[in-house]
């Protein structure tokens, strides 16, 4: 997996358990890995990371890019979600920036979605993409201690709790990344089973 993020690695390992694949990070393979996300879309950024890892290792590589899209903000922060407001901000500061931008916006206009794109790069083959979303609204203040990023202010549609208030199992079942990773895992399992 083209990441050194332990949470993403653990999630993919759970999804591919018993598939015939062994999930390894670049660090575990002793491969120095850092890719600038210079793309303007999730798809471009996911492909940059997956294709770089496949080139470096000669192995199938998987990477994801995801973000938060707020309707009233014209889809921002979008692919820049992790860098929203500049490189010097942490998750909590980005959440506060988002909430300031939504001050005075009524609840019915706080619609948003998380979007994830997973890229699977296999040396010598076209890169494949898997995409999914989870719809919701933006809360007026952060709640919960789980998750990361914008999870404390994102309330999935049909729920009253934020993503940060859900258990890891509840979040995995509905999350944009979980759904896209499951689709990629199904494709990888099929590829392994059919040679």
MARBA-3410 file (N, C-alpha, C, O; in Angstrom, 1 decimal):
195
0.9,-1.2,0.0,0.0,0.0,0.0,0.9,1.2,0.0,1.8,1.3,0.8 ~ 0.6,2.1,-0.9,1.5,3.3,-1.1,1.2,4.4,0.0,0.7,5.5,-0.3 ~ 1.5,4.0,1.2,1.3,4.9,2.4,2.2,4.4,3.5,2.5,3.2,3.5 ~ 2.5,5.3,4.4,3.1,4.9,5.6,2.2,5.1,6.8,2.6,5.2,8.0 ~ 0.9,5.4,6.5,-0.2,5.7,7.5,-0.6,4.3,8.1,-1.2,3.5,7.4
-0.3,4.1,9.4,-0.7,2.8,10.0,-2.2,2.5,10.0,-2.5,1.3,9.9 ~ -3.0,3.5,10.1,-4.5,3.3,10.1,-4.9,2.8,8.8,-5.7,1.8,8.7 ~ -4.4,3.3,7.7,-4.8,2.9,6.4,-4.3,1.5,6.1,-5.0,0.6,5.5 ~ -3.1,1.2,6.6,-2.5,-0.2,6.4,-3.3,-1.2,7.2,-3.6,-2.3,6.6 ~ -3.7,-0.9,8.4,-4.5,-1.9,9.2,-5.9,-2.1,8.5,-6.3,-3.2,8.5
-6.5,-1.1,8.0,-7.8,-1.2,7.3,-7.7,-2.1,6.1,-8.5,-3.0,5.9 ~ -6.6,-1.9,5.3,-6.5,-2.7,4.1,-6.1,-4.2,4.5,-6.6,-5.1,3.8 ~ -5.3,-4.3,5.5,-5.0,-5.7,5.9,-6.3,-6.5,6.3,-6.4,-7.6,6.0 ~ -7.2,-5.8,7.1,-8.4,-6.4,7.5,-9.2,-6.8,6.2,-9.8,-7.9,6.1 ~ -9.3,-5.9,5.3,-10.1,-6.1,4.1,-9.6,-7.2,3.2,-10.3,-7.9,2.5
-8.3,-7.4,3.1,-7.6,-8.4,2.3,-7.3,-9.7,3.0,-6.6,-10.6,2.4 ~ -7.7,-9.8,4.3,-7.4,-11.0,5.0,-7.9,-12.2,4.3,-9.1,-12.3,3.9 ~ -7.1,-13.2,4.1,-7.5,-14.5,3.5,-7.6,-14.4,2.0,-8.1,-15.3,1.4 ~ -7.1,-13.3,1.4,-7.3,-13.1,-0.1,-6.1,-13.7,-0.9,-6.2,-13.9,-2.1 ~ -5.0,-14.0,-0.2,-3.8,-14.5,-0.9,-2.8,-13.3,-1.0,-1.7,-13.6,-1.5
-3.2,-12.1,-0.7,-2.3,-11.0,-0.7,-1.7,-10.7,0.6,-2.4,-10.9,1.7 ~ -0.5,-10.2,0.7,0.2,-9.7,1.9,0.4,-8.2,1.7,1.0,-7.8,0.8 ~ -0.2,-7.5,2.6,-0.1,-6.0,2.5,1.1,-5.5,3.2,1.4,-5.8,4.4 ~ 1.9,-4.7,2.5,3.2,-4.1,3.0,3.2,-2.7,2.7,2.8,-2.2,1.6 ~ 3.8,-1.9,3.6,4.1,-0.5,3.3,5.4,-0.4,2.7,6.3,-1.3,2.7
5.7,0.8,2.0,7.0,1.0,1.5,8.1,0.9,2.6,9.2,0.4,2.3 ~ 7.8,1.4,3.8,8.8,1.4,4.9,9.1,-0.1,5.2,10.3,-0.4,5.5 ~ 8.1,-0.9,5.2,8.3,-2.4,5.6,9.2,-3.1,4.5,9.8,-4.1,4.8 ~ 9.1,-2.5,3.3,9.9,-3.1,2.2,11.3,-2.4,2.0,12.0,-2.6,1.1 ~ 11.6,-1.5,3.0,12.8,-0.7,3.0,12.9,0.2,1.7,14.0,0.3,1.2
11.8,0.7,1.3,11.8,1.6,0.1,11.4,3.0,0.5,10.3,3.2,1.1 ~ 12.3,3.9,0.3,12.0,5.3,0.7,10.9,5.8,-0.2,10.9,5.7,-1.4 ~ 9.8,6.4,0.4,8.6,6.7,-0.3,8.1,8.0,0.1,7.6,8.2,1.3 ~ 8.1,9.0,-0.8,7.4,10.3,-0.6,7.0,10.8,-1.9,7.9,11.0,-2.8 ~ 5.7,11.0,-2.1,5.2,11.5,-3.4,4.4,12.8,-3.1,3.5,12.9,-2.3
4.8,13.9,-3.8,4.1,15.2,-3.8,2.7,15.0,-4.5,2.7,14.5,-5.6 ~ 1.7,15.3,-3.8,0.3,15.2,-4.4,0.1,16.5,-5.2,-0.5,17.5,-4.7 ~ 0.6,16.5,-6.4,0.5,17.7,-7.3,-0.7,17.6,-8.2,-1.0,18.6,-9.0 ~ -1.5,16.6,-8.2,-2.7,16.5,-9.0,-3.8,17.4,-8.5,-3.8,17.9,-7.4 ~ -4.8,17.7,-9.4,-5.9,18.6,-9.1,-7.1,17.8,-8.7,-8.2,18.4,-8.3
-7.1,16.5,-8.9,-8.2,15.6,-8.5,-7.8,14.5,-7.6,-6.6,14.2,-7.5 ~ -8.8,13.9,-6.9,-8.5,12.7,-6.1,-7.8,11.6,-7.0,-6.9,11.0,-6.6 ~ -8.4,11.4,-8.2,-7.9,10.3,-9.1,-6.5,10.5,-9.4,-5.7,9.6,-9.4 ~ -6.1,11.8,-9.8,-4.7,12.1,-10.1,-3.8,11.8,-9.0,-2.7,11.2,-9.1 ~ -4.1,12.3,-7.8,-3.3,12.1,-6.6,-3.1,10.6,-6.2,-2.1,10.2,-5.9
-4.2,9.9,-6.3,-4.2,8.4,-5.9,-3.3,7.7,-7.0,-2.5,6.8,-6.6 ~ -3.4,8.1,-8.2,-2.6,7.4,-9.3,-1.1,7.8,-9.1,-0.3,6.9,-9.2 ~ -0.8,9.0,-8.8,0.6,9.4,-8.6,1.2,8.5,-7.5,2.4,8.0,-7.7 ~ 0.5,8.3,-6.4,1.1,7.5,-5.3,1.2,6.0,-5.7,2.2,5.4,-5.5 ~ 0.1,5.5,-6.2,0.1,4.0,-6.5,1.1,3.7,-7.6,1.8,2.7,-7.5
1.2,4.5,-8.7,2.1,4.2,-9.8,3.5,4.4,-9.3,4.4,3.6,-9.8 ~ 3.8,5.4,-8.5,5.2,5.5,-8.0,5.6,4.3,-7.2,6.7,3.8,-7.3 ~ 4.7,3.8,-6.3,5.0,2.7,-5.5,5.2,1.4,-6.3,6.1,0.6,-6.0 ~ 4.4,1.2,-7.3,4.5,0.1,-8.2,5.8,0.1,-9.0,6.5,-0.9,-9.2 ~ 6.2,1.3,-9.4,7.5,1.5,-10.1,8.7,1.1,-9.2,9.6,0.4,-9.6
8.6,1.7,-8.0,9.7,1.5,-7.0,9.9,0.0,-6.6,11.0,-0.4,-6.4 ~ 8.8,-0.7,-6.5,8.8,-2.0,-5.9,8.7,-3.2,-6.9,9.1,-4.3,-6.7 ~ 8.1,-2.8,-8.1,7.8,-3.9,-9.1,6.6,-4.7,-8.6,6.3,-5.8,-9.3 ~ 5.9,-4.3,-7.6,4.7,-5.0,-7.1,3.4,-4.3,-7.3,3.5,-3.1,-7.5 ~ 2.3,-5.0,-7.3,1.0,-4.2,-7.3,1.0,-3.3,-6.2,1.3,-3.6,-5.0
0.5,-2.1,-6.4,0.4,-1.0,-5.3,-1.0,-0.4,-5.3,-1.6,-0.2,-6.4 ~ -1.4,-0.1,-4.1,-2.7,0.6,-3.9,-2.5,1.9,-3.2,-1.7,1.9,-2.2 ~ -3.2,2.9,-3.6,-3.2,4.2,-2.9,-4.5,4.8,-2.9,-5.3,4.5,-3.8 ~ -4.8,5.7,-2.0,-6.1,6.4,-2.0,-5.9,7.9,-1.8,-4.8,8.4,-1.3 ~ -6.9,8.7,-2.3,-6.9,10.1,-2.0,-8.4,10.4,-1.7,-9.3,9.8,-2.3
-8.6,11.2,-0.7,-10.0,11.5,-0.3,-10.1,12.9,0.2,-9.1,13.5,0.5 ~ -11.3,13.3,0.4,-11.5,14.7,0.9,-13.0,14.9,1.2,-13.9,14.1,1.0 ~ -13.2,16.1,1.8,-14.5,16.6,2.2,-15.0,17.6,1.1,-14.2,18.5,0.8 ~ -16.2,17.4,0.7,-16.8,18.4,-0.3,-18.1,19.0,0.3,-19.0,18.3,0.6 ~ -18.0,20.3,0.5,-19.2,21.0,1.1,-19.9,21.8,0.0,-19.3,22.6,-0.6
-21.2,21.5,-0.1,-22.0,22.1,-1.2,-21.9,23.6,-1.3,-21.7,24.2,-2.3 ~ -22.2,24.2,-0.1,-22.3,25.7,-0.1,-21.0,26.3,-0.3,-21.0,27.5,-0.6 ~ -19.9,25.6,-0.2,-18.6,26.1,-0.5,-18.1,25.8,-1.9,-16.9,25.8,-2.2 ~ -19.0,25.3,-2.7,-18.7,25.0,-4.1,-17.8,23.7,-4.2,-17.1,23.6,-5.2 ~ -18.0,22.8,-3.2,-17.2,21.6,-3.2,-15.9,21.6,-2.5,-15.2,20.6,-2.4
-15.5,22.8,-1.9,-14.3,22.9,-1.1,-14.5,22.2,0.2,-15.7,22.1,0.6 ~ -13.5,21.8,0.8,-12.1,21.8,0.4,-11.6,20.8,-0.6,-10.6,21.0,-1.2 ~ -12.4,19.8,-0.9,-12.2,18.9,-2.0,-10.8,18.2,-1.9,-10.4,17.8,-0.8 ~ -10.1,18.1,-3.1,-8.8,17.4,-3.1,-7.7,18.1,-2.2,-6.7,17.5,-1.9 ~ -8.0,19.3,-1.8,-7.0,20.0,-0.9,-7.4,19.8,0.5,-6.8,20.5,1.4
-8.3,18.9,0.9,-8.7,18.8,2.3,-7.6,18.7,3.3,-7.7,19.3,4.3 ~ -6.6,17.9,3.0,-5.5,17.7,4.0,-4.6,18.9,4.1,-3.8,19.0,5.0 ~ -4.7,19.8,3.1,-3.8,20.9,3.1,-4.6,22.2,3.1,-4.1,23.3,2.9 ~ -5.9,22.1,3.4,-6.8,23.3,3.5,-6.3,24.3,4.4,-6.0,24.1,5.6 ~ -6.2,25.6,4.0,-5.8,26.7,4.8,-4.2,26.8,4.9,-3.7,27.7,5.6
-3.5,25.9,4.2,-2.1,26.0,4.2,-1.4,24.9,5.0,-2.0,24.2,5.8 ~ -0.1,24.7,4.7,0.6,23.5,5.3,0.8,23.6,6.8,1.0,22.6,7.4 ~ 0.7,24.8,7.4,1.0,25.0,8.8,-0.2,24.6,9.7,0.0,24.5,10.9 ~ -1.3,24.2,9.2,-2.5,23.9,10.0,-2.6,22.4,10.3,-2.2,21.6,9.4 ~ -3.0,22.1,11.5,-3.3,20.7,11.8,-4.8,20.4,11.6,-5.5,21.3,11.2
-5.2,19.1,11.9,-6.6,18.8,11.7,-7.6,19.7,12.4,-8.5,20.2,11.8 ~ -7.3,20.0,13.7,-8.2,20.8,14.5,-8.3,22.2,13.9,-9.4,22.8,13.9 ~ -7.2,22.8,13.5,-7.2,24.1,12.9,-8.0,24.1,11.6,-8.7,25.1,11.3 ~ -7.8,23.1,10.8,-8.6,23.0,9.5,-10.1,22.9,9.8,-10.9,23.5,9.1 ~ -10.5,22.1,10.8,-11.9,22.0,11.2,-12.4,23.4,11.6,-13.5,23.8,11.2
-11.6,24.1,12.4,-12.0,25.5,12.9,-12.2,26.4,11.7,-13.1,27.2,11.7 ~ -11.3,26.4,10.7,-11.4,27.2,9.5,-12.7,26.9,8.8,-13.4,27.8,8.4 ~ -13.0,25.6,8.6,-14.2,25.2,7.9,-15.4,25.7,8.7,-16.3,26.3,8.0 ~ -15.4,25.6,10.0,-16.6,26.1,10.8,-16.7,27.6,10.7,-17.9,28.1,10.6 ~ -15.6,28.3,10.6,-15.7,29.8,10.5,-16.3,30.1,9.1,-17.1,31.0,9.0
-15.9,29.4,8.1,-16.5,29.6,6.7,-18.0,29.3,6.7,-18.7,29.8,5.8 ~ -18.5,28.5,7.6,-19.9,28.1,7.5,-20.7,28.8,8.6,-21.9,28.5,8.8 ~ -20.1,29.8,9.3,-20.8,30.6,10.3,-22.1,31.2,9.6,-22.0,31.8,8.5 ~ -23.2,31.1,10.2,-24.4,31.7,9.7,-25.2,30.9,8.7,-26.3,31.2,8.3 ~ -24.6,29.8,8.2,-25.2,28.9,7.2,-26.2,28.0,8.0,-25.8,27.3,8.9
-27.5,28.0,7.6,-28.5,27.2,8.3,-28.2,25.7,8.1,-27.6,25.3,7.1 ~ -28.7,24.9,9.0,-28.5,23.4,9.0,-28.9,22.8,7.7,-28.1,21.9,7.2 ~ -30.0,23.2,7.1,-30.4,22.6,5.8,-29.5,22.9,4.6,-29.6,22.3,3.6 ~ -28.6,23.8,4.8,-27.6,24.2,3.7,-26.2,23.7,4.0,-25.3,24.2,3.4 ~ -26.1,22.8,5.0,-24.7,22.4,5.4,-24.4,21.0,4.9,-23.7,20.2,5.5
-25.0,20.6,3.7,-24.8,19.3,3.1,-23.4,19.2,2.6,-22.8,20.1,2.2 ~ -22.9,17.9,2.8,-21.5,17.7,2.4,-21.3,16.2,2.1,-22.2,15.4,2.4 ~ -20.2,15.8,1.6,-19.9,14.4,1.4,-18.4,14.2,1.6,-17.6,15.1,1.3 ~ -18.0,13.0,2.0,-16.7,12.6,1.9,-16.6,11.7,0.7,-17.4,10.9,0.4 ~ -15.5,11.9,-0.1,-15.3,11.2,-1.3,-13.9,10.5,-1.3,-12.9,11.2,-0.8
-13.8,9.3,-1.7,-12.5,8.6,-1.7,-12.3,7.9,-3.1,-13.3,7.4,-3.6 ~ -11.1,8.0,-3.6,-10.7,7.3,-4.8,-9.5,6.4,-4.5,-8.5,6.9,-4.0 ~ -9.6,5.1,-4.8,-8.6,4.2,-4.6,-8.0,3.8,-6.0,-8.8,3.5,-6.9 ~ -6.7,3.9,-6.1,-6.0,3.5,-7.4,-5.2,2.3,-7.1,-4.5,2.1,-6.1 ~ -5.3,1.3,-8.0,-4.5,0.1,-8.0,-3.7,0.0,-9.2,-4.2,0.0,-10.3
-2.3,0.1,-9.0,-1.4,0.1,-10.1,-0.7,-1.3,-10.1,0.0,-1.7,-9.1 ~ -0.7,-2.0,-11.2,0.0,-3.2,-11.4,1.0,-3.0,-12.5,0.6,-2.6,-13.6 ~ 2.3,-3.3,-12.3,3.3,-3.0,-13.3,2.8,-3.7,-14.7,2.5,-4.8,-14.7 ~ 2.9,-2.8,-15.7,2.6,-3.3,-17.1,1.1,-3.3,-17.4,0.8,-3.8,-18.5 ~ 0.3,-2.8,-16.5,-1.2,-2.8,-16.8,-1.7,-1.4,-16.5,-1.1,-0.6,-15.8
-2.9,-1.1,-17.1,-3.5,0.2,-16.8,-3.9,0.3,-15.3,-4.3,-0.7,-14.8 ~ -3.8,1.5,-14.8,-4.2,1.7,-13.4,-5.7,1.6,-13.3,-6.4,2.1,-14.2 ~ -6.2,1.0,-12.3,-7.7,0.8,-12.1,-8.1,1.7,-10.9,-7.3,1.9,-10.0 ~ -9.3,2.2,-11.0,-9.8,3.1,-9.9,-11.1,2.7,-9.4,-12.0,2.1,-10.0 ~ -11.3,2.9,-8.1,-12.5,2.6,-7.3,-12.9,3.8,-6.5,-12.0,4.3,-5.8
-14.1,4.2,-6.6,-14.5,5.5,-6.0,-15.8,5.3,-5.2,-16.7,4.5,-5.6 ~ -16.0,6.0,-4.1,-17.2,5.9,-3.3,-17.3,7.2,-2.4,-16.4,7.9,-2.2 ~ -18.5,7.4,-1.9,-18.8,8.6,-1.1,-19.7,8.2,0.1,-20.3,7.1,0.1 ~ -19.7,9.1,1.1,-20.7,9.0,2.1,-21.3,10.4,2.3,-20.5,11.4,2.4 ~ -22.6,10.5,2.2,-23.3,11.8,2.3,-23.5,12.2,3.7,-23.7,11.3,4.6
-23.6,13.5,4.0,-23.9,13.9,5.3,-24.1,15.4,5.4,-24.3,16.1,4.4 ~ -23.9,15.9,6.7,-24.0,17.4,6.9,-22.8,17.8,7.9,-22.2,16.9,8.5 ~ -22.6,19.1,7.9,-21.5,19.6,8.8,-22.1,20.1,10.1,-23.0,20.9,10.1 ~ -21.6,19.5,11.2,-22.1,19.9,12.5,-21.7,21.4,12.8,-20.8,21.9,12.1 ~ -22.2,22.0,13.9,-21.9,23.4,14.2,-20.6,23.4,15.1,-20.0,24.5,15.3
-20.2,22.3,15.7,-19.0,22.2,16.6,-18.5,20.8,16.5,-19.3,19.8,16.3 ~ -17.2,20.6,16.8,-16.6,19.3,16.8,-17.2,18.4,17.9,-17.4,18.9,19.0 ~ -17.4,17.1,17.6,-17.9,16.2,18.7,-17.2,14.8,18.4,-17.1,14.4,17.3 ~ -16.7,14.2,19.5,-16.2,12.9,19.4,-14.6,12.9,19.4,-14.0,13.9,19.0 ~ -14.1,11.7,19.8,-12.6,11.7,19.8,-12.0,10.6,18.9,-10.8,10.5,18.8
-12.9,9.9,18.1,-12.4,8.9,17.2,-12.1,9.5,15.8,-12.3,10.7,15.6 ~ -11.5,8.7,15.0,-11.3,9.2,13.6,-10.2,10.2,13.5,-9.4,10.4,14.4 ~ -10.2,11.0,12.4,-9.2,12.0,12.2,-9.8,13.0,11.2,-10.9,12.8,10.7 ~ -9.0,14.0,10.9,-9.4,15.0,9.8,-10.7,15.7,10.2,-10.8,16.3,11.3 ~ -11.7,15.6,9.3,-13.0,16.3,9.5,-14.0,15.5,10.2,-15.2,15.9,10.3
-13.7,14.3,10.6,-14.6,13.3,11.3,-15.4,14.0,12.4,-16.6,13.7,12.5 ~ -14.8,14.9,13.3,-15.5,15.4,14.4,-16.7,16.4,14.0,-17.5,16.7,14.8 ~ -16.7,16.8,12.7,-17.8,17.7,12.3,-18.7,17.1,11.2,-19.6,17.8,10.7 ~ -18.4,15.9,10.8,-19.2,15.3,9.7,-20.2,14.3,10.3,-19.9,13.3,10.9 ~ -21.5,14.6,10.1,-22.6,13.7,10.5,-23.2,13.0,9.3,-23.8,13.6,8.4
-23.0,11.7,9.2,-23.5,10.9,8.1,-25.0,11.0,8.0,-25.7,11.0,9.0 ~ -25.5,11.0,6.8,-26.9,11.1,6.5,-27.7,10.0,7.3,-27.3,8.8,7.3 ~ -28.8,10.4,8.0,-29.6,9.4,8.7,-29.0,9.1,10.1,-29.6,8.3,10.9 ~ -28.0,9.8,10.5,-27.4,9.6,11.9,-27.4,10.9,12.6,-27.6,12.0,12.1 ~ -27.2,10.8,13.9,-27.1,12.0,14.8,-25.7,12.2,15.3,-25.4,13.3,15.8
-24.9,11.2,15.2,-23.5,11.2,15.7,-22.6,11.6,14.6,-22.8,11.3,13.4 ~ -21.5,12.3,15.0,-20.4,12.6,14.0,-19.6,11.3,13.7,-19.7,10.3,14.4 ~ -18.8,11.3,12.6,-18.0,10.2,12.3,-17.0,9.9,13.5,-16.7,8.7,13.7 ~ -16.6,10.9,14.2,-15.7,10.8,15.3,-16.3,10.2,16.5,-15.7,9.8,17.5 ~ -17.7,10.1,16.6,-18.4,9.5,17.7,-18.8,8.0,17.4,-19.3,7.3,18.3
-18.5,7.6,16.2,-18.8,6.2,15.8,-17.7,5.2,16.2,-16.6,5.7,16.4 ~ -18.1,4.0,16.4,-17.0,3.0,16.7,-16.3,2.7,15.4,-16.8,3.0,14.3 ~ -15.0,2.2,15.5,-14.3,1.9,14.3,-15.1,1.0,13.3,-15.0,1.2,12.1 ~ -15.8,0.0,13.9,-16.6,-0.9,13.1,-17.8,-0.2,12.4,-18.0,-0.4,11.2 ~ -18.4,0.7,13.1,-19.5,1.5,12.5,-19.0,2.4,11.4,-19.6,2.5,10.3
-17.9,3.0,11.6,-17.3,3.9,10.6,-16.9,3.1,9.4,-17.1,3.5,8.3 ~ -16.2,2.0,9.6,-15.7,1.2,8.5,-16.9,0.7,7.6,-16.7,0.7,6.4 ~ -18.0,0.5,8.2,-19.2,-0.1,7.4,-19.7,1.0,6.5,-20.3,0.6,5.4 ~ -19.6,2.3,6.8,-20.3,3.3,6.0,-19.3,4.2,5.3,-19.7,5.0,4.4 ~ -18.0,4.2,5.7,-17.1,5.3,5.2,-16.8,5.2,3.7,-16.8,4.1,3.2
-16.5,6.3,3.2,-16.2,6.4,1.8,-14.9,5.6,1.5,-14.9,4.9,0.5 ~ -13.9,5.7,2.3,-12.7,4.9,2.1,-12.9,3.4,2.2,-12.4,2.6,1.4 ~ -13.7,3.1,3.3,-14.0,1.6,3.5,-14.7,1.0,2.3,-14.4,-0.1,1.8 ~ -15.7,1.8,1.7,-16.4,1.2,0.6,-15.5,1.1,-0.7,-15.6,0.1,-1.4 ~ -14.7,2.1,-0.9,-13.8,2.1,-2.1,-12.8,1.0,-1.9,-12.4,0.3,-2.9
-12.2,0.9,-0.7,-11.2,-0.2,-0.4,-11.8,-1.6,-0.6,-11.2,-2.5,-1.1 ~ -13.1,-1.7,-0.1,-13.7,-3.0,-0.3,-13.9,-3.4,-1.8,-13.7,-4.5,-2.2 ~ -14.2,-2.4,-2.6,-14.4,-2.6,-4.1,-13.0,-3.0,-4.6,-12.9,-4.0,-5.4 ~ -12.0,-2.3,-4.2,-10.6,-2.7,-4.7,-10.2,-4.0,-4.2,-9.6,-4.8,-5.0 ~ -10.5,-4.4,-3.0,-10.2,-5.7,-2.4,-10.9,-6.8,-3.2,-10.3,-7.8,-3.4
-12.2,-6.6,-3.6,-12.9,-7.6,-4.3,-12.2,-7.8,-5.7,-12.1,-9.0,-6.1 ~ -11.8,-6.7,-6.3,-11.1,-6.9,-7.6,-9.8,-7.6,-7.5,-9.4,-8.5,-8.3 ~ -9.0,-7.3,-6.4,-7.7,-7.9,-6.2,-7.9,-9.4,-5.8,-7.2,-10.3,-6.3 ~ -9.0,-9.7,-5.0,-9.2,-11.1,-4.7,-9.6,-11.9,-6.0,-9.1,-13.0,-6.2 ~ -10.4,-11.3,-6.9,-10.8,-12.0,-8.1,-9.6,-12.2,-9.0,-9.5,-13.2,-9.6
-8.7,-11.2,-9.0,-7.5,-11.3,-9.8,-6.6,-12.5,-9.3,-6.0,-13.3,-10.1 ~ -6.5,-12.6,-8.0,-5.6,-13.6,-7.4,-6.3,-15.0,-7.6,-5.6,-16.0,-8.0 ~ -7.6,-15.1,-7.5,-8.3,-16.4,-7.6,-8.3,-16.9,-9.1,-8.3,-18.1,-9.3 ~ -8.2,-15.9,-10.1,-8.2,-16.3,-11.5,-6.9,-16.2,-12.1,-6.8,-16.3,-13.4 ~ -5.8,-16.1,-11.3,-4.5,-16.1,-11.8,-4.1,-14.8,-12.5,-3.0,-14.7,-13.0
END
